[in-house]
Amino acid sequence: MKLHRVVSRSQEQAAEASLCAAVLTLRSVEEVRAFFVDLCTPAELQALADRWSVVAFLQQGLPYREIHKLTGVSVTTIGRVARCLVNGNGGYGVAAERLRGNSPPAAPSPADIVHG
């Protein structure tokens, strides 16, 4: 986390909570996308999308190199996501489970993946 010399830890936590609350106010994929496009640089948004794109593959147990071949996401990033799935705060797992409606994980097919 970036250190702010003039911002206390409690102020930083309040700003993070406010950001999370703002996301919860959004009502559609289009609204969320618009918010993130406004909030993030193109590189930041791509990094977030890259991380998310490998979650289902990791949950299916695909090897990192295979995931890299399918997505173009670096093995380092894949490893970071894998560590978060095992030792993180559970956010990836909750979101993935809710998106799949509690059914078995389904990774996108290679044809569904857009490189760019």
TILO-460029 format. One record per residue: residue number from 1; x, y, z of N, C-alpha, C, CB in turn. Coordinates in pm, 1 decimal. Glycine has a CB too. Layout:
+-----+----------+----------+----------+----------+----------+----------+----------+----------+----------+----------+----------+----------+
!  nr !    neast !   nnorth !      nup !   caeast !  canorth !     caup !    ceast !   cnorth !      cup !   cbeast !  cbnorth !     cbup !
+-----+----------+----------+----------+----------+----------+----------+----------+----------+----------+----------+----------+----------+
! NUM !        X !        Y !        Z !        X !        Y !        Z !        X !        Y !        Z !        X !        Y !        Z !
...
+-----+----------+----------+----------+----------+----------+----------+----------+----------+----------+----------+----------+----------+
***
This chain:
+-----+----------+----------+----------+----------+----------+----------+----------+----------+----------+----------+----------+----------+
!  nr !    neast !   nnorth !      nup !   caeast !  canorth !     caup !    ceast !   cnorth !      cup !   cbeast !  cbnorth !     cbup !
+-----+----------+----------+----------+----------+----------+----------+----------+----------+----------+----------+----------+----------+
!   1 !     84.0 !   -117.3 !      0.0 !      0.0 !      0.0 !      0.0 !     88.9 !    124.1 !      0.0 !    -95.7 !     -0.5 !    121.5 !
!   2 !     50.4 !    219.9 !    -76.7 !    122.3 !    345.1 !    -87.2 !    116.7 !    419.4 !     45.5 !     64.7 !    431.3 !   -200.0 !
!   3 !    230.0 !    471.8 !     87.7 !    234.7 !    546.8 !    212.3 !    206.5 !    694.3 !    186.2 !    371.2 !    529.5 !    280.7 !
!   4 !    113.4 !    750.6 !    263.2 !     81.9 !    892.8 !    256.6 !    131.8 !    955.9 !    384.9 !    -71.6 !    917.9 !    236.3 !
!   5 !    224.4 !   1046.3 !    374.4 !    282.7 !   1106.7 !    493.9 !    184.0 !   1194.5 !    570.0 !    403.6 !   1188.2 !    456.0 !
!   6 !     88.0 !   1254.2 !    501.3 !     -4.0 !   1345.8 !    568.2 !   -136.7 !   1279.2 !    602.6 !    -28.8 !   1467.2 !    480.9 !
!   7 !   -152.4 !   1153.1 !    567.9 !   -277.9 !   1081.7 !    592.1 !   -252.9 !    974.3 !    697.5 !   -334.0 !   1018.6 !    459.9 !
!   8 !   -335.1 !    975.1 !    801.4 !   -321.4 !    874.5 !    906.5 !   -374.3 !    739.9 !    858.3 !   -395.7 !    918.6 !   1034.0 !
!   9 !   -340.1 !    635.8 !    930.0 !   -388.9 !    501.7 !    895.6 !   -541.5 !    498.3 !    900.3 !   -329.8 !    395.4 !    991.8 !
!  10 !   -601.3 !    565.2 !    997.3 !   -747.7 !    565.9 !   1006.9 !   -809.6 !    642.1 !    889.7 !   -792.6 !    628.5 !   1140.4 !
!  11 !   -744.4 !    748.4 !    844.1 !   -793.9 !    820.6 !    726.6 !   -783.5 !    733.4 !    601.4 !   -715.2 !    951.9 !    706.8 !
!  12 !   -674.9 !    660.6 !    589.9 !   -655.9 !    569.7 !    476.9 !   -762.5 !    460.3 !    478.1 !   -514.8 !    507.2 !    480.8 !
!  13 !   -791.2 !    405.9 !    595.4 !   -893.9 !    303.0 !    607.7 !  -1032.2 !    358.9 !    574.7 !   -893.3 !    244.0 !    749.0 !
!  14 !  -1058.1 !    482.5 !    615.5 !  -1187.1 !    545.4 !    584.9 !  -1201.2 !    567.7 !    434.8 !  -1201.6 !    679.4 !    660.2 !
!  15 !  -1093.0 !    608.7 !    368.0 !  -1097.3 !    629.1 !    223.3 !  -1123.1 !    496.8 !    151.4 !   -965.6 !    692.3 !    173.7 !
!  16 !  -1059.6 !    389.3 !    198.3 !  -1081.0 !    257.4 !    138.7 !  -1225.0 !    211.1 !    160.4 !   -982.6 !    154.7 !    198.0 !
!  17 !  -1277.6 !    231.2 !    280.3 !  -1416.2 !    193.5 !    308.5 !  -1512.6 !    273.0 !    221.4 !  -1448.9 !    215.1 !    456.9 !
!  18 !  -1484.7 !    400.7 !    201.0 !  -1569.1 !    484.6 !    116.1 !  -1566.6 !    435.3 !    -28.5 !  -1523.4 !    631.1 !    123.0 !
!  19 !  -1449.4 !    397.3 !    -76.2 !  -1437.7 !    342.6 !   -211.4 !  -1521.1 !    215.3 !   -225.3 !  -1290.3 !    313.7 !   -245.5 !
!  20 !  -1509.8 !    125.5 !   -128.0 !  -1587.7 !      0.7 !   -132.1 !  -1737.0 !     30.3 !   -127.3 !  -1548.6 !    -91.9 !    -15.0 !
!  21 !  -1777.4 !    125.9 !    -45.1 !  -1918.7 !    163.6 !    -36.8 !  -1966.5 !    221.2 !   -169.7 !  -1941.0 !    265.7 !     76.6 !
!  22 !  -1881.8 !    299.2 !   -235.6 !  -1918.8 !    355.4 !   -365.9 !  -1943.2 !    244.8 !   -467.8 !  -1809.2 !    450.6 !   -416.6 !
!  23 !  -1858.6 !    142.5 !   -468.5 !  -1877.3 !     29.7 !   -560.3 !  -2011.2 !    -38.9 !   -533.1 !  -1760.8 !    -72.0 !   -546.6 !
!  24 !  -2046.7 !    -51.5 !   -407.1 !  -2173.4 !   -116.3 !   -371.9 !  -2296.4 !    -38.4 !   -418.2 !  -2180.4 !   -135.9 !   -222.9 !
!  25 !  -2281.2 !     89.7 !   -446.9 !  -2395.6 !    168.5 !   -494.8 !  -2425.2 !    145.0 !   -642.1 !  -2370.3 !    315.9 !   -471.8 !
!  26 !  -2330.7 !     89.6 !   -714.9 !  -2345.8 !     71.7 !   -859.0 !  -2441.0 !    -44.4 !   -887.7 !  -2208.5 !     47.0 !   -925.6 !
!  27 !  -2523.2 !    -29.1 !   -992.3 !  -2634.2 !   -121.9 !  -1012.3 !  -2625.3 !   -208.8 !  -1136.7 !  -2759.1 !    -46.0 !  -1017.5 !
!  28 !  -2522.5 !   -191.9 !  -1216.9 !  -2512.0 !   -273.1 !  -1337.9 !  -2364.5 !   -288.5 !  -1374.7 !  -2592.2 !   -209.2 !  -1455.5 !
!  29 !  -2341.9 !   -385.3 !  -1461.2 !  -2205.6 !   -404.8 !  -1511.7 !  -2157.8 !   -277.5 !  -1581.3 !  -2199.4 !   -525.9 !  -1609.4 !
!  30 !  -2246.2 !   -213.7 !  -1654.7 !  -2209.6 !    -91.1 !  -1726.7 !  -2168.7 !     19.7 !  -1629.9 !  -2326.5 !    -43.5 !  -1814.3 !
!  31 !  -2242.6 !     34.2 !  -1519.1 !  -2206.6 !    135.6 !  -1419.6 !  -2073.4 !    104.9 !  -1353.1 !  -2315.3 !    146.5 !  -1313.8 !
!  32 !  -2052.3 !    -21.3 !  -1321.1 !  -1925.8 !    -60.8 !  -1258.4 !  -1810.3 !    -37.0 !  -1354.9 !  -1930.0 !   -209.3 !  -1214.8 !
!  33 !  -1829.5 !    -74.8 !  -1480.7 !  -1725.2 !    -53.0 !  -1580.2 !  -1693.0 !     94.8 !  -1593.5 !  -1767.4 !   -109.8 !  -1715.3 !
!  34 !  -1794.7 !    179.0 !  -1603.5 !  -1772.6 !    323.8 !  -1615.4 !  -1696.5 !    376.5 !  -1494.4 !  -1907.1 !    398.3 !  -1630.1 !
!  35 !  -1731.9 !    328.9 !  -1376.5 !  -1664.4 !    371.7 !  -1254.2 !  -1516.7 !    333.8 !  -1258.4 !  -1732.0 !    309.6 !  -1130.7 !
!  36 !  -1488.1 !    208.3 !  -1293.2 !  -1348.3 !    163.5 !  -1296.2 !  -1269.0 !    230.1 !  -1408.7 !  -1342.3 !     11.9 !  -1312.1 !
!  37 !  -1332.4 !    256.5 !  -1521.7 !  -1263.1 !    327.8 !  -1629.9 !  -1227.0 !    468.9 !  -1584.3 !  -1351.1 !    333.2 !  -1757.9 !
!  38 !  -1316.1 !    532.9 !  -1509.6 !  -1286.9 !    665.6 !  -1455.6 !  -1181.5 !    659.8 !  -1345.5 !  -1414.2 !    729.7 !  -1401.9 !
!  39 !  -1187.2 !    557.1 !  -1262.1 !  -1100.8 !    545.1 !  -1145.7 !   -958.3 !    503.1 !  -1179.8 !  -1159.5 !    447.1 !  -1049.8 !
!  40 !   -944.9 !    412.2 !  -1274.2 !   -815.9 !    348.2 !  -1303.1 !   -754.2 !    399.6 !  -1432.4 !   -832.8 !    197.3 !  -1311.3 !
!  41 !   -622.5 !    390.1 !  -1438.9 !   -555.5 !    410.2 !  -1566.5 !   -583.1 !    286.5 !  -1652.1 !   -400.4 !    434.6 !  -1547.5 !
!  42 !   -564.5 !    296.0 !  -1783.5 !   -582.3 !    175.8 !  -1866.5 !   -494.9 !     58.8 !  -1820.1 !   -550.6 !    208.4 !  -2012.2 !
!  43 !   -372.6 !     86.8 !  -1778.2 !   -283.4 !    -20.1 !  -1732.1 !   -334.2 !    -82.0 !  -1602.0 !   -140.9 !     33.9 !  -1712.5 !
!  44 !   -386.1 !     -0.1 !  -1510.5 !   -440.2 !    -52.8 !  -1385.3 !   -562.1 !   -140.2 !  -1411.3 !   -476.8 !     61.6 !  -1290.2 !
!  45 !   -648.8 !    -94.4 !  -1499.7 !   -768.4 !   -171.5 !  -1532.4 !   -731.3 !   -303.8 !  -1598.8 !   -861.0 !    -90.4 !  -1624.0 !
!  46 !   -631.9 !   -301.1 !  -1687.6 !   -585.6 !   -424.3 !  -1751.4 !   -526.5 !   -519.7 !  -1648.8 !   -482.3 !   -393.0 !  -1859.6 !
!  47 !   -451.0 !   -466.5 !  -1552.8 !   -392.9 !   -551.4 !  -1448.8 !   -502.2 !   -618.4 !  -1365.6 !   -300.3 !   -468.9 !  -1358.0 !
!  48 !   -606.4 !   -544.6 !  -1331.9 !   -718.4 !   -602.5 !  -1257.1 !   -787.6 !   -710.8 !  -1338.7 !   -819.4 !   -493.3 !  -1217.8 !
!  49 !   -813.5 !   -681.8 !  -1465.3 !   -880.0 !   -778.6 !  -1553.1 !   -792.8 !   -903.3 !  -1571.3 !   -911.5 !   -714.6 !  -1690.5 !
!  50 !   -662.5 !   -885.3 !  -1585.4 !   -571.1 !   -999.1 !  -1598.4 !   -579.4 !  -1089.6 !  -1476.1 !   -426.7 !   -950.3 !  -1618.2 !
!  51 !   -574.4 !  -1028.7 !  -1357.6 !   -580.7 !  -1108.6 !  -1235.0 !   -710.9 !  -1186.6 !  -1228.1 !   -566.5 !  -1019.0 !  -1111.3 !
!  52 !   -820.7 !  -1119.4 !  -1258.5 !   -950.3 !  -1186.1 !  -1250.3 !   -962.0 !  -1297.6 !  -1354.5 !  -1063.5 !  -1084.5 !  -1268.8 !
!  53 !   -902.8 !  -1278.1 !  -1471.3 !   -918.0 !  -1375.1 !  -1580.6 !   -857.6 !  -1511.3 !  -1549.9 !   -855.3 !  -1321.0 !  -1705.5 !
!  54 !   -767.6 !  -1519.3 !  -1452.0 !   -702.7 !  -1647.4 !  -1423.1 !   -765.7 !  -1723.1 !  -1306.4 !   -557.5 !  -1624.4 !  -1394.1 !
!  55 !   -857.4 !  -1659.5 !  -1234.2 !   -914.2 !  -1721.5 !  -1113.9 !   -979.2 !  -1855.8 !  -1144.6 !  -1016.6 !  -1628.3 !  -1050.0 !
!  56 !  -1070.0 !  -1861.9 !  -1240.7 !  -1140.5 !  -1987.8 !  -1269.7 !  -1043.7 !  -2096.5 !  -1314.3 !  -1247.3 !  -1965.9 !  -1377.9 !
!  57 !   -943.0 !  -2059.9 !  -1394.0 !   -844.5 !  -2158.8 !  -1437.5 !   -769.3 !  -2216.6 !  -1317.5 !   -745.3 !  -2095.9 !  -1537.4 !
!  58 !   -730.2 !  -2129.3 !  -1224.0 !   -661.0 !  -2176.0 !  -1103.8 !   -751.4 !  -2266.0 !  -1020.1 !   -612.9 !  -2056.8 !  -1019.8 !
!  59 !   -877.7 !  -2228.3 !  -1007.9 !   -971.0 !  -2309.6 !   -930.7 !   -991.5 !  -2447.5 !   -993.9 !  -1104.7 !  -2237.7 !   -917.9 !
!  60 !   -970.2 !  -2458.3 !  -1124.8 !   -980.3 !  -2587.8 !  -1192.9 !   -850.7 !  -2666.7 !  -1182.8 !  -1017.1 !  -2567.9 !  -1339.5 !
!  61 !   -745.2 !  -2604.3 !  -1130.1 !   -618.8 !  -2674.2 !  -1112.4 !   -527.8 !  -2676.0 !  -1233.2 !   -645.6 !  -2811.4 !  -1072.6 !
!  62 !   -552.7 !  -2589.1 !  -1331.2 !   -465.5 !  -2584.4 !  -1448.5 !   -325.8 !  -2537.0 !  -1408.4 !   -524.9 !  -2491.6 !  -1557.1 !
!  63 !   -221.5 !  -2591.4 !  -1470.1 !    -84.8 !  -2546.2 !  -1443.1 !    -65.6 !  -2400.4 !  -1486.6 !     16.9 !  -2637.0 !  -1515.3 !
!  64 !     21.0 !  -2331.1 !  -1416.8 !     47.0 !  -2189.6 !  -1446.4 !     84.7 !  -2168.2 !  -1592.4 !    158.0 !  -2136.4 !  -1356.4 !
!  65 !    170.7 !  -2251.7 !  -1645.5 !    214.9 !  -2234.5 !  -1785.3 !     98.5 !  -2249.7 !  -1883.1 !    325.1 !  -2336.6 !  -1819.5 !
!  66 !      6.9 !  -2339.5 !  -1854.3 !   -109.9 !  -2357.1 !  -1940.4 !   -199.9 !  -2233.6 !  -1932.5 !   -188.8 !  -2484.4 !  -1900.3 !
!  67 !   -217.6 !  -2181.3 !  -1812.0 !   -297.6 !  -2059.8 !  -1795.9 !   -232.0 !  -1944.5 !  -1871.7 !   -313.9 !  -2023.8 !  -1645.5 !
!  68 !   -101.4 !  -1936.1 !  -1863.8 !    -28.9 !  -1831.4 !  -1937.5 !    -53.4 !  -1844.9 !  -2088.2 !    123.3 !  -1838.8 !  -1907.2 !
!  69 !    -47.5 !  -1968.2 !  -2138.8 !    -71.5 !  -1990.4 !  -2282.0 !   -212.9 !  -1950.1 !  -2322.2 !    -47.5 !  -2137.1 !  -2317.8 !
!  70 !   -309.3 !  -1974.9 !  -2235.2 !   -449.2 !  -1944.2 !  -2265.8 !   -482.8 !  -1795.6 !  -2254.1 !   -539.1 !  -2022.4 !  -2174.4 !
!  71 !   -415.6 !  -1726.3 !  -2162.1 !   -454.7 !  -1588.7 !  -2130.4 !   -352.6 !  -1482.4 !  -2166.1 !   -483.9 !  -1578.8 !  -1986.9 !
!  72 !   -226.4 !  -1520.8 !  -2175.4 !   -120.8 !  -1421.9 !  -2194.7 !    -79.5 !  -1353.6 !  -2065.8 !   -165.1 !  -1318.6 !  -2293.4 !
!  73 !   -141.7 !  -1389.0 !  -1954.2 !   -107.2 !  -1330.9 !  -1824.0 !     24.2 !  -1392.6 !  -1776.6 !   -221.5 !  -1354.8 !  -1718.9 !
!  74 !    110.3 !  -1310.2 !  -1719.3 !    241.9 !  -1358.5 !  -1677.6 !    230.1 !  -1463.9 !  -1568.2 !    328.2 !  -1242.2 !  -1628.9 !
!  75 !    326.9 !  -1553.7 !  -1565.9 !    331.9 !  -1658.1 !  -1464.6 !    344.8 !  -1594.9 !  -1325.6 !    449.6 !  -1755.2 !  -1492.1 !
!  76 !    414.5 !  -1482.7 !  -1315.4 !    427.7 !  -1412.0 !  -1188.4 !    292.0 !  -1365.2 !  -1137.8 !    522.5 !  -1292.7 !  -1203.1 !
!  77 !    212.6 !  -1306.0 !  -1225.8 !     79.3 !  -1260.0 !  -1187.2 !    -10.1 !  -1378.5 !  -1151.0 !     15.6 !  -1177.7 !  -1301.0 !
!  78 !     -0.8 !  -1485.2 !  -1227.2 !    -79.0 !  -1605.3 !  -1198.1 !    -43.3 !  -1657.3 !  -1058.7 !    -54.0 !  -1715.1 !  -1305.6 !
!  79 !     84.9 !  -1659.0 !  -1027.1 !    129.3 !  -1702.3 !   -894.5 !     76.1 !  -1613.2 !   -783.7 !    280.1 !  -1705.4 !   -888.8 !
!  80 !     72.0 !  -1483.2 !   -809.0 !     19.1 !  -1389.3 !   -709.7 !   -128.2 !  -1417.1 !   -682.7 !     37.7 !  -1243.9 !   -757.1 !
!  81 !   -204.7 !  -1437.5 !   -789.4 !   -347.3 !  -1468.1 !   -773.5 !   -364.3 !  -1600.8 !   -699.5 !   -418.3 !  -1473.7 !   -911.7 !
!  82 !   -283.0 !  -1699.5 !   -733.9 !   -291.1 !  -1829.9 !   -667.4 !   -264.4 !  -1815.9 !   -517.6 !   -190.7 !  -1929.0 !   -730.2 !
!  83 !   -165.0 !  -1736.1 !   -480.4 !   -136.9 !  -1713.4 !   -338.7 !   -255.7 !  -1648.3 !   -268.8 !    -12.2 !  -1626.2 !   -322.3 !
!  84 !   -319.2 !  -1552.7 !   -336.4 !   -437.1 !  -1487.3 !   -278.1 !   -553.7 !  -1584.3 !   -262.9 !   -479.7 !  -1368.4 !   -364.2 !
!  85 !   -569.5 !  -1674.8 !   -357.9 !   -676.6 !  -1774.6 !   -347.2 !   -657.1 !  -1863.6 !   -224.6 !   -682.3 !  -1860.8 !   -474.3 !
!  86 !   -531.0 !  -1892.5 !   -191.9 !   -501.3 !  -1981.2 !    -79.7 !   -489.2 !  -1904.6 !     51.4 !   -373.1 !  -2058.3 !   -106.3 !
!  87 !   -417.7 !  -1792.8 !     49.3 !   -383.9 !  -1722.4 !    173.3 !   -442.2 !  -1581.8 !    182.8 !   -235.4 !  -1714.5 !    186.9 !
!  88 !   -527.6 !  -1544.4 !     90.2 !   -580.2 !  -1408.7 !     88.8 !   -700.3 !  -1392.0 !    179.8 !   -617.3 !  -1369.6 !    -50.9 !
!  89 !   -780.8 !  -1293.9 !    149.9 !   -896.8 !  -1260.0 !    231.9 !  -1026.5 !  -1324.5 !    184.6 !   -914.1 !  -1111.9 !    234.8 !
!  90 !  -1020.0 !  -1405.5 !     79.6 !  -1136.7 !  -1477.5 !     32.3 !  -1219.7 !  -1404.8 !    -72.1 !  -1222.0 !  -1509.6 !    146.3 !
!  91 !  -1175.8 !  -1287.3 !   -113.1 !  -1253.4 !  -1208.9 !   -208.1 !  -1269.5 !  -1273.6 !   -343.8 !  -1191.0 !  -1076.9 !   -225.2 !
!  92 !  -1161.9 !  -1328.7 !   -396.8 !  -1172.2 !  -1396.2 !   -526.5 !  -1273.5 !  -1510.9 !   -518.7 !  -1033.6 !  -1449.5 !   -571.5 !
!  93 !  -1262.9 !  -1591.0 !   -414.2 !  -1349.2 !  -1707.2 !   -401.4 !  -1496.3 !  -1670.3 !   -389.0 !  -1307.5 !  -1788.4 !   -282.6 !
!  94 !  -1525.6 !  -1568.8 !   -309.0 !  -1664.3 !  -1525.4 !   -291.5 !  -1722.1 !  -1477.8 !   -424.4 !  -1673.4 !  -1413.3 !   -185.8 !
!  95 !  -1646.4 !  -1392.1 !   -493.8 !  -1696.0 !  -1338.7 !   -620.9 !  -1712.8 !  -1449.4 !   -724.6 !  -1600.8 !  -1230.9 !   -674.3 !
!  96 !  -1615.8 !  -1538.3 !   -734.0 !  -1624.6 !  -1647.2 !   -832.1 !  -1743.2 !  -1738.2 !   -802.4 !  -1494.7 !  -1729.2 !   -833.5 !
!  97 !  -1763.3 !  -1769.8 !   -675.8 !  -1875.6 !  -1856.6 !   -638.0 !  -2008.4 !  -1789.6 !   -670.3 !  -1869.1 !  -1891.8 !   -488.1 !
!  98 !  -2020.0 !  -1662.5 !   -642.1 !  -2145.8 !  -1592.7 !   -669.4 !  -2172.0 !  -1579.5 !   -818.4 !  -2144.6 !  -1455.2 !   -605.4 !
!  99 !  -2067.5 !  -1558.3 !   -895.7 !  -2086.0 !  -1547.2 !  -1040.6 !  -2128.9 !  -1678.9 !  -1103.3 !  -1958.0 !  -1499.2 !  -1106.0 !
! 100 !  -2079.3 !  -1786.6 !  -1049.8 !  -2117.2 !  -1915.2 !  -1108.7 !  -2241.0 !  -1972.2 !  -1042.2 !  -2002.4 !  -2014.6 !  -1098.0 !
! 101 !  -2303.5 !  -1899.0 !   -951.2 !  -2427.5 !  -1943.5 !   -888.9 !  -2411.8 !  -2070.5 !   -809.0 !  -2531.9 !  -1963.6 !   -992.5 !
! 102 !  -2294.5 !  -2085.8 !   -744.1 !  -2263.6 !  -2202.4 !   -660.7 !  -2249.1 !  -2331.4 !   -739.5 !  -2370.2 !  -2220.2 !   -557.3 !
! 103 !  -2240.1 !  -2323.5 !   -872.0 !  -2216.2 !  -2443.4 !   -951.9 !  -2066.0 !  -2463.3 !   -966.4 !  -2284.6 !  -2432.8 !  -1091.6 !
! 104 !  -2021.2 !  -2576.7 !  -1017.0 !  -1877.7 !  -2601.3 !  -1033.0 !  -1812.6 !  -2491.5 !  -1117.6 !  -1853.7 !  -2739.3 !  -1097.5 !
! 105 !  -1685.9 !  -2457.5 !  -1087.9 !  -1620.5 !  -2350.1 !  -1161.9 !  -1609.5 !  -2381.3 !  -1309.4 !  -1483.5 !  -2323.6 !  -1105.5 !
! 106 !  -1634.1 !  -2280.7 !  -1390.6 !  -1621.8 !  -2295.8 !  -1535.4 !  -1528.5 !  -2187.9 !  -1587.2 !  -1760.9 !  -2287.8 !  -1605.5 !
! 107 !  -1411.6 !  -2227.0 !  -1630.6 !  -1317.8 !  -2132.0 !  -1688.4 !  -1364.4 !  -2095.1 !  -1826.9 !  -1175.0 !  -2189.4 !  -1692.4 !
! 108 !  -1337.7 !  -1972.1 !  -1869.3 !  -1373.7 !  -1935.8 !  -2006.0 !  -1294.5 !  -2020.0 !  -2103.9 !  -1349.1 !  -1785.9 !  -2031.6 !
! 109 !  -1353.3 !  -2043.9 !  -2218.9 !  -1280.2 !  -2119.6 !  -2320.6 !  -1177.2 !  -2027.3 !  -2383.5 !  -1376.8 !  -2178.2 !  -2429.1 !
! 110 !  -1073.9 !  -2082.7 !  -2444.8 !   -974.3 !  -1998.3 !  -2511.3 !  -1037.0 !  -1903.4 !  -2613.1 !   -870.5 !  -2085.1 !  -2580.1 !
! 111 !  -1143.5 !  -1943.7 !  -2679.0 !  -1209.7 !  -1856.9 !  -2777.7 !  -1275.8 !  -1737.2 !  -2711.5 !  -1313.8 !  -1935.8 !  -2856.8 !
! 112 !  -1310.3 !  -1747.9 !  -2581.6 !  -1374.4 !  -1638.3 !  -2509.3 !  -1275.4 !  -1531.7 !  -2463.4 !  -1448.7 !  -1692.5 !  -2390.0 !
! 113 !  -1147.5 !  -1565.9 !  -2463.0 !  -1045.7 !  -1475.4 !  -2409.8 !  -1004.4 !  -1377.5 !  -2517.2 !   -923.3 !  -1553.5 !  -2357.7 !
! 114 !  -1011.0 !  -1250.1 !  -2483.4 !   -973.4 !  -1144.0 !  -2576.3 !   -835.5 !  -1094.5 !  -2537.1 !  -1077.8 !  -1027.2 !  -2575.8 !
! 115 !   -742.0 !  -1106.1 !  -2627.9 !   -607.2 !  -1054.2 !  -2603.8 !   -601.3 !   -911.0 !  -2653.0 !   -498.8 !  -1141.5 !  -2674.3 !
! 116 !   -528.0 !   -828.3 !  -2583.2 !   -520.4 !   -693.5 !  -2634.1 !   -454.0 !   -605.1 !  -2540.9 !   -651.4 !   -640.9 !  -2665.2 !
+-----+----------+----------+----------+----------+----------+----------+----------+----------+----------+----------+----------+----------+
***
